[in-house]
Amino acid sequence: MTGTTAADYLWFGEDFDDLAEAYCITLVRGLSPQTLLARLGAEEEVRVAGVQGLVEPAYDAWDTHDGDRLFVGVTAVGDWALIVEPNGYLGITDEAVAPISRGTTVVSHFRNINAVDHFNWFEDGELRLHFEPLFPYGRDGSDPDGLVGTMRKVGFDLSEEDGRDYALHTEAAFALAERITGVLLTPELLRTAEFVCGTAPLPAR
């Protein structure tokens, strides 16, 4: 694991304010962007350079499909596939992600415009850890306490006391994802990566 902390991701809200309002970031080990799109039930529709180019088509897809299909952009980062969803949540939908995680690792985190947020870590079809970054003391999954020490190191305040530190919980989610996956996300990567994009259906729950 890396030594990254929440402070290393202050740039996200500063440089990508449109995306930071409502996003889902997902990392999947060992799948190409095209394979991942296919497993999500999507076909390649367009290629987009940089995450800023994902925002408008994502909101357009939401309006067109009323949330039943979500626009996803996927790019390769080393041995991992990175999914970016402006205003999306497919990556934290268990019914979509659990099948994809069989035989591999999936780490995702999400926040919407109302500050509702989630963090998921799947290994081989099993949900190892789930929590809300805003309330990290409430955890579930098959190993809810296995990363408690790491969570504290990246910047989560795990106490339930009044006056606990709520600051940088979104940035801490980015840092925890990097600690688990070893994938470093940078402003340059998000600005310049070519994303293979399509609209994927929400699976039945």
BAPA-367205 format. One record per residue (C-alpha): residue number from 1; residue in one letter; x, y, z. Coordinates in Angstrom, 1 decimal, decimal comma, padded with zeros to 4 digits, m for minus. Layout:
N
   seq   type        x        y        z
   NUM      a        X        Y        Z
...
END
This chain:
205
   seq   type        x        y        z
     1      m    000,0    000,0    000,0
     2      t    001,1    003,6   m000,7
     3      g    001,5    006,3    001,9
     4      t   m001,2    008,5    000,4
     5      t   m003,5    010,6    002,6
     6      a   m006,5    012,8    002,0
     7      a   m004,3    015,8    001,7
     8      d   m002,9    014,4   m001,6
     9      y   m006,3    014,6   m003,2
    10      l   m007,2    018,2   m002,4
    11      w   m006,9    018,9   m006,1
    12      f   m010,0    016,9   m006,9
    13      g   m012,6    019,4   m005,6
    14      e   m010,4    022,4   m006,7
    15      d   m009,7    021,3   m010,3
    16      f   m012,9    019,3   m011,1
    17      d   m015,7    021,0   m009,2
    18      d   m018,4    019,9   m011,7
    19      l   m017,4    016,2   m011,2
    20      a   m016,8    016,6   m007,5
    21      e   m020,4    017,5   m006,9
    22      a   m021,7    014,1   m008,0
    23      y   m019,4    011,3   m009,2
    24      c   m018,7    007,6   m009,0
    25      i   m015,1    006,4   m009,4
    26      t   m014,4    002,6   m009,9
    27      l   m011,2    000,7   m010,4
    28      v   m011,3   m002,9   m011,7
    29      r   m008,1   m005,0   m011,9
    30      g   m007,2   m006,9   m015,1
    31      l   m010,0   m005,9   m017,5
    32      s   m009,6   m003,8   m020,6
    33      p   m012,0   m000,9   m021,0
    34      q   m013,8   m002,7   m023,9
    35      t   m014,2   m005,9   m021,9
    36      l   m015,5   m004,0   m018,9
    37      l   m018,0   m002,1   m021,0
    38      a   m019,3   m005,4   m022,4
    39      r   m019,6   m006,9   m018,9
    40      l   m021,7   m003,9   m017,9
    41      g   m024,0   m004,5   m020,8
    42      a   m022,8   m001,4   m022,7
    43      e   m021,5   m000,9   m026,2
    44      e   m018,9    001,6   m027,2
    45      e   m020,7    004,7   m028,4
    46      v   m018,0    007,4   m028,4
    47      r   m014,4    008,2   m027,2
    48      v   m013,8    011,3   m025,1
    49      a   m010,6    012,9   m024,1
    50      g   m010,5    014,0   m020,4
    51      v   m013,1    013,8   m017,7
    52      q   m014,6    017,2   m018,4
    53      g   m015,9    015,8   m021,7
    54      l   m017,9    013,2   m019,8
    55      v   m020,0    015,6   m017,8
    56      e   m022,4    016,8   m020,4
    57      p   m023,2    013,4   m022,0
    58      a   m023,6    011,9   m018,6
    59      y   m026,3    014,4   m017,6
    60      d   m027,9    014,1   m021,1
    61      a   m028,1    010,3   m020,7
    62      w   m029,7    010,8   m017,3
    63      d   m032,4    013,0   m018,9
    64      t   m032,9    010,7   m021,8
    65      h   m033,2    007,5   m019,9
    66      d   m034,5    008,8   m016,6
    67      g   m031,7    007,1   m014,7
    68      d   m032,4    003,6   m016,0
    69      r   m029,2    003,7   m018,1
    70      l   m026,1    005,5   m017,0
    71      f   m023,3    007,0   m019,1
    72      v   m019,9    005,5   m018,2
    73      g   m016,4    006,4   m019,4
    74      v   m013,6    003,8   m019,0
    75      t   m009,9    004,1   m019,5
    76      a   m006,9    001,9   m018,8
    77      v   m004,5    002,8   m016,0
    78      g   m001,7    000,2   m016,0
    79      d   m003,3   m003,1   m015,2
    80      w   m006,5   m001,5   m014,0
    81      a   m009,6   m000,1   m015,7
    82      l   m010,9    003,2   m014,4
    83      i   m014,6    004,0   m014,7
    84      v   m015,6    007,6   m014,2
    85      e   m019,4    008,4   m013,9
    86      p   m020,4    012,0   m013,5
    87      n   m023,8    012,0   m011,7
    88      g   m023,7    008,2   m011,8
    89      y   m023,7    005,3   m009,4
    90      l   m023,3    002,1   m011,4
    91      g   m020,0    001,4   m009,7
    92      i   m021,5    001,2   m006,2
    93      t   m024,5   m000,9   m007,3
    94      d   m023,8   m004,3   m005,9
    95      e   m025,8   m006,1   m008,5
    96      a   m023,6   m004,6   m011,2
    97      v   m020,3   m004,9   m009,5
    98      a   m020,4   m008,2   m007,7
    99      p   m020,4   m010,3   m010,9
   100      i   m017,6   m008,2   m012,4
   101      s   m015,5   m008,6   m009,3
   102      r   m015,4   m012,4   m009,6
   103      g   m011,7   m013,4   m010,1
   104      t   m010,5   m009,9   m009,5
   105      t   m010,7   m006,7   m007,4
   106      v   m013,1   m003,8   m007,6
   107      v   m012,9   m000,6   m005,5
   108      s   m015,4    002,2   m005,9
   109      h   m016,5    005,3   m004,2
   110      f   m019,4    007,7   m004,9
   111      r   m020,9    011,0   m003,8
   112      n   m024,0    012,7   m005,0
   113      i   m025,1    016,3   m004,9
   114      n   m026,8    015,8   m001,5
   115      a   m023,5    014,5    000,0
   116      v   m024,8    010,9    000,2
   117      d   m021,7    008,8   m000,3
   118      h   m020,5    005,2   m000,4
   119      f   m017,2    003,2   m000,6
   120      n   m017,1   m000,4   m001,7
   121      w   m014,3   m003,0   m001,9
   122      f   m015,1   m006,3   m003,6
   123      e   m012,8   m009,3   m003,9
   124      d   m013,8   m012,2   m006,1
   125      g   m017,5   m011,6   m005,8
   126      e   m017,4   m010,9   m002,1
   127      l   m018,0   m007,4   m000,5
   128      r   m015,1   m007,0    001,8
   129      l   m015,8   m003,5    003,0
   130      h   m018,6   m001,0    002,6
   131      f   m019,1    002,3    004,5
   132      e   m020,2    005,9    004,0
   133      p   m017,2    008,2    003,9
   134      l   m019,2    010,8    005,8
   135      f   m019,9    008,2    008,6
   136      p   m016,9    005,9    008,5
   137      y   m017,6    004,4    011,9
   138      g   m020,5    002,4    010,4
   139      r   m018,9   m000,4    008,3
   140      d   m020,1   m003,7    007,0
   141      g   m018,9   m006,4    004,6
   142      s   m017,0   m009,6    005,3
   143      d   m014,0   m007,8    006,7
   144      p   m015,4   m004,5    008,0
   145      d   m012,5   m003,8    010,4
   146      g   m009,5   m005,1    008,3
   147      l   m008,6   m001,6    007,1
   148      v   m009,4    000,4    010,2
   149      g   m005,7    001,4    010,7
   150      t   m005,3    002,4    007,1
   151      m   m008,6    004,4    007,2
   152      r   m007,3    006,4    010,1
   153      k   m004,0    007,0    008,4
   154      v   m005,6    008,4    005,2
   155      g   m007,7    010,8    007,2
   156      f   m010,9    009,3    008,4
   157      d   m012,1    010,1    011,9
   158      l   m013,7    006,9    013,0
   159      s   m015,1    008,2    016,3
   160      e   m018,9    008,5    016,8
   161      e   m018,5    011,5    019,1
   162      d   m020,1    014,9    018,6
   163      g   m017,6    017,3    017,0
   164      r   m015,7    014,6    015,2
   165      d   m013,8    015,7    012,1
   166      y   m015,9    015,6    008,9
   167      a   m013,3    017,4    006,8
   168      l   m011,8    015,8    003,6
   169      h   m013,9    012,6    003,8
   170      t   m014,2    012,6    000,0
   171      e   m010,5    013,1   m000,4
   172      a   m009,9    010,3    002,1
   173      a   m012,0    008,0    000,0
   174      f   m009,7    008,6   m003,0
   175      a   m006,6    008,0   m000,7
   176      l   m008,1    004,8    000,6
   177      a   m008,8    003,5   m002,9
   178      e   m005,2    004,2   m003,8
   179      r   m003,9    002,4   m000,8
   180      i   m006,0   m000,7   m001,7
   181      t   m005,3   m000,7   m005,4
   182      g   m001,9    001,1   m005,8
   183      v   m003,5    003,2   m008,6
   184      l   m002,4    006,8   m008,4
   185      l   m005,0    009,3   m009,8
   186      t   m003,7    012,7   m010,8
   187      p   m005,1    015,8   m012,3
   188      e   m003,1    015,2   m015,5
   189      l   m004,4    011,7   m015,9
   190      l   m008,0    012,8   m015,5
   191      r   m007,5    015,7   m017,9
   192      t   m005,8    013,8   m020,7
   193      a   m007,0    010,2   m020,6
   194      e   m009,0    008,8   m023,5
   195      f   m012,2    007,3   m022,2
   196      v   m014,2    004,6   m024,1
   197      c   m017,8    005,5   m023,3
   198      g   m021,2    003,9   m023,5
   199      t   m024,5    003,8   m021,6
   200      a   m025,0    000,8   m019,3
   201      p   m028,3   m000,5   m017,9
   202      l   m029,0   m000,6   m014,2
   203      p   m029,4   m004,3   m013,2
   204      a   m032,6   m005,5   m011,6
   205      r   m032,4   m005,4   m007,8
END
